[in-house]
Amino acid sequence: MGFTDHTVLITGGNTGIGKEIALAFGQKKANVVVNYIFNEETALELVSLIETAGGHAISVYGDVTKLSDCDNL
């Protein structure tokens, strides 16, 4: 099953389990929003990996404990 035309938001998505989940959705052709709070460079590297796997991705900074950041996400 693919996820073409579906968008997923992965909070804490640039490391650990979040990274693996983001990659898995990317391999299924999903649009992936990689949320990060630390290390923009790692998030951008993940975006590149997802796009190489055939998905579409963007990285967005956001602290999910702050309402304004959640609104931005």
Secondary structure as the mmCIF struct_conf table of DSSP 4:
data_model
#
loop_
_struct_conf.conf_type_id
_struct_conf.id
_struct_conf.beg_label_comp_id
_struct_conf.beg_label_asym_id
_struct_conf.beg_label_seq_id
_struct_conf.end_label_comp_id
_struct_conf.end_label_asym_id
_struct_conf.end_label_seq_id
TURN_TY1_P TURN_TY1_P1 THR A 4 ASP A 5
STRN STRN1 THR A 7 ILE A 10
TURN_TY1_P TURN_TY1_P2 THR A 11 ASN A 14
BEND BEND1 THR A 15 THR A 15
HELX_RH_AL_P HELX_RH_AL_P1 GLY A 16 GLN A 27
TURN_TY1_P TURN_TY1_P3 LYS A 28 LYS A 29
STRN STRN2 ASN A 31 TYR A 36
BEND BEND2 ILE A 37 PHE A 38
HELX_RH_AL_P HELX_RH_AL_P2 GLU A 40 THR A 52
TURN_TY1_P TURN_TY1_P4 ALA A 53 GLY A 54
STRN STRN3 HIS A 56 TYR A 61
TURN_TY1_P TURN_TY1_P5 VAL A 64 THR A 65
BEND BEND3 LYS A 66 LYS A 66
HELX_RH_AL_P HELX_RH_AL_P3 LEU A 67 ASN A 72
#
